[in-house]
Amino acid sequence: MKYITNLTQAAVAVATVSSLAIFSASTAAAEPVSLIALDDFSKVSGELLAYEDGIYLIRTALGDLRVKASSVECEGSACPVNEAGANVNS
């Protein structure tokens, strides 16, 4: 139960839900990733559905979440990279 509570708090802390934003599933493959808050307090894992305009769209056990890339570090082979080959928020 504590895990669910922490996961819920993490999702609320790092998720930016916007009903106006539309993400394309073709932007990123639906592969597993972990988004770790920069303060190392929270971690959300799920399938990366898209990355657009600095926002991850990730499918979790709690539903689809939109998370600002500037507030997390992405771990996993599906994480988007910049021109230098580094994680987009490195």
NURO-397075 format. One line per 5 residues: number of its first residue (from 1); their letters; for each residue x, y, z of N, C-alpha, C, CB. Coordinates in steps of 0.2 Angstrom, whole numbers, plus 2048, in hexadecimal, padded with zeros to 3 digits. Glycine has a CB too. Example, Ala and Ser with C-alpha at 12.3 -4.5 7.8 and 13.67 -1.06 7.14 Angstrom:
1	AS	842/7E4/827/83E/7EA/827/842/7F0/827/839/7EA/82D | 840/7F5/823/844/7FB/824/840/800/827/846/7FD/81D;
//
This chain:
1	MKYIT	804/7FA/800/800/800/800/804/806/800/7FB/800/806 | 80A/806/804/80E/80C/804/811/80D/7FD/814/80B/809 | 813/808/7F9/815/809/7F2/810/80D/7EE/817/802/7EF | 80A/80B/7EE/805/80E/7EA/804/815/7ED/7FE/80A/7EB | 804/817/7F3/804/81D/7F5/80A/822/7F3/804/81E/7FD;
6	NLTQA	810/81F/7F3/816/822/7F1/815/823/7E9/81C/81F/7F3 | 813/81E/7E6/812/81F/7DE/80D/824/7DD/810/818/7DB | 808/824/7E0/803/829/7DF/805/830/7E0/7FC/828/7E3 | 809/831/7E6/80C/838/7E7/811/83A/7E2/80F/837/7EE | 815/835/7E0/81A/836/7DB/816/838/7D4/81E/830/7D9;
11	AVAVA	811/835/7D2/80E/837/7CC/80B/83E/7CD/808/832/7CB | 808/83F/7D3/805/846/7D4/80B/84B/7D4/801/846/7DA | 810/84A/7D7/816/84E/7D7/819/850/7D1/81B/84C/7DC | 81A/84B/7CC/81E/84C/7C6/819/84C/7C0/823/847/7C5 | 813/84B/7C0/80F/84A/7BA/80C/851/7B9/809/845/7BB;
16	TVSSL	80C/853/7B3/808/859/7B0/803/856/7AC/80D/85E/7AD | 7FD/856/7AE/7F7/854/7AA/7F4/859/7A6/7F2/850/7AF | 7F4/858/7A0/7F1/85E/79B/7EC/85A/797/7F6/862/798 | 7E6/85C/797/7E1/859/793/7E1/85C/78C/7DA/85A/796 | 7E5/862/78B/7E5/865/785/7EB/862/780/7E6/86C/786;
21	AIFSA	7F0/85F/783/7F5/85D/780/7F4/856/77C/7FC/85C/784 | 7F6/855/776/7F5/84F/773/7FB/84C/771/7F0/850/76C | 7FC/846/773/803/843/771/802/83D/76C/806/840/778 | 807/83C/768/806/837/763/80A/831/765/809/839/75C | 807/82B/765/80A/825/767/810/823/763/805/81F/768;
26	STAAA	810/826/75D/816/824/758/81C/828/75A/814/826/751 | 81C/82D/75F/821/831/761/827/82D/764/81F/837/765 | 824/828/768/829/823/76C/826/81C/76C/82A/826/773 | 82A/817/76C/828/811/76D/825/80F/774/82D/80B/76B | 820/80B/774/81D/80A/77B/822/804/77E/816/807/77A;
31	EPVSL	827/807/781/82C/803/785/82D/805/78C/833/803/781 | 82F/800/790/82F/802/797/835/807/799/830/7FC/79B | 833/80C/79D/838/811/7A0/836/812/7A7/838/818/79B | 83B/815/7AA/83A/818/7B1/83B/81F/7B1/83E/814/7B6 | 837/823/7B4/838/82B/7B4/83A/82C/7BC/832/82F/7B2;
36	IALDD	840/82E/7BD/842/82F/7C4/842/837/7C5/849/82C/7C5 | 83F/839/7CB/83F/840/7CC/846/842/7CE/83A/841/7D2 | 848/848/7CC/84E/84B/7CD/850/84B/7D4/84F/852/7CA | 84C/84B/7D9/84D/84B/7E0/84E/844/7E3/848/84F/7E4 | 84E/83F/7DE/84E/838/7E0/849/835/7E5/855/836/7E3;
41	FSKVS	844/839/7E6/83E/837/7EA/839/833/7E7/83B/83D/7ED | 838/834/7E1/832/830/7DD/835/82D/7D7/82D/835/7DC | 831/827/7D5/833/824/7CF/82C/821/7CD/838/81E/7D1 | 82B/822/7C6/825/820/7C3/828/81B/7BD/821/825/7C0 | 825/815/7BC/827/811/7B7/821/80F/7B3/82A/80A/7BA;
46	GELLA	822/80E/7AC/81D/80C/7A8/81F/80C/7A1/817/811/7A8 | 81B/80C/79C/81C/80C/795/81C/813/792/817/808/791 | 822/815/78F/822/81B/78C/81E/81B/785/82A/81D/78A | 819/81F/785/815/820/77F/817/825/77B/80E/821/781 | 81A/82B/77D/81C/831/779/820/835/77D/815/834/777;
51	YEDGI	824/839/77A/828/83F/77C/827/844/777/82F/83D/77E | 824/84A/77A/823/850/776/823/856/77A/81C/84F/772 | 827/85B/777/827/862/77A/829/861/782/820/865/77A | 82E/85D/783/831/85D/78A/82C/859/78F/832/863/78D | 827/855/78C/823/852/791/823/84A/78F/81C/855/790;
56	YLIRT	823/846/794/823/83F/793/81B/83D/793/827/83B/797 | 819/838/78F/812/835/790/814/82E/792/80E/836/78A | 812/82C/798/814/825/79A/80E/822/79D/819/825/7A0 | 80D/81B/79B/807/817/79D/809/813/7A3/805/812/798 | 806/814/7A9/808/811/7AF/802/80D/7B2/80A/816/7B5;
61	ALGDL	803/80A/7B7/7FD/806/7BA/7F8/80A/7BD/800/802/7C0 | 7F9/811/7BE/7F4/816/7C0/7F1/819/7BA/7F8/81B/7C4 | 7F3/818/7B4/7F0/81B/7AE/7F6/81F/7AA/7EB/820/7B0 | 7F4/823/7A5/7F9/826/7A1/7FA/82D/7A5/7F6/828/79A | 801/82E/7A5/803/834/7A9/808/839/7A4/807/833/7AF;
66	RVKAS	807/83F/7A5/80C/844/7A1/810/847/7A6/807/849/79D | 817/846/7A5/81C/848/7AA/821/84D/7A6/820/842/7AC | 822/852/7A9/827/857/7A7/82E/854/7A7/827/85E/7AB | 831/854/7A1/838/851/7A1/83D/855/7A5/83B/851/799 | 83C/85B/7A6/840/85F/7AA/840/85D/7B2/83F/867/7A9;
71	SVECE	83B/85A/7B4/83B/858/7BB/83D/851/7BC/834/859/7BD | 83F/84D/7B7/841/846/7B8/847/844/7B4/83B/841/7B6 | 849/83E/7B5/84F/83B/7B1/84B/834/7AE/855/839/7B5 | 84C/833/7A8/849/82D/7A5/84F/828/7A4/847/82F/79E | 84D/822/7A6/851/81C/7A6/84D/817/7A2/853/819/7AD;
76	GSACP	851/814/79D/84E/80F/799/850/810/792/847/80E/799 | 850/80A/78E/852/80B/787/84E/80F/782/853/804/784 | 847/810/785/843/814/781/843/81C/782/83C/812/782 | 847/81E/787/848/825/788/84B/829/782/84D/826/78F | 848/82E/781/84A/832/77B/851/835/77D/845/838/77A;
81	VNEAG	855/836/777/85C/839/778/85C/83F/774/861/834/776 | 861/844/775/862/84A/772/867/848/76C/864/850/776 | 869/84E/769/86E/84D/763/875/84A/765/86F/853/760 | 877/84B/76B/87D/849/76E/87C/841/770/880/84D/774 | 876/83E/770/875/838/772/874/837/77A/87B/834/771;
86	ANVNS	873/83D/77D/872/83C/784/86A/83D/786/875/842/788 | 868/83A/78B/861/83B/78D/85F/842/78D/860/839/795 | 859/843/78A/857/84A/789/857/84F/78E/850/84A/786 | 857/84D/795/857/851/79A/85E/851/79E/851/850/79F | 863/84E/79B/86A/84E/79E/86D/855/79C/86E/848/79B;
//
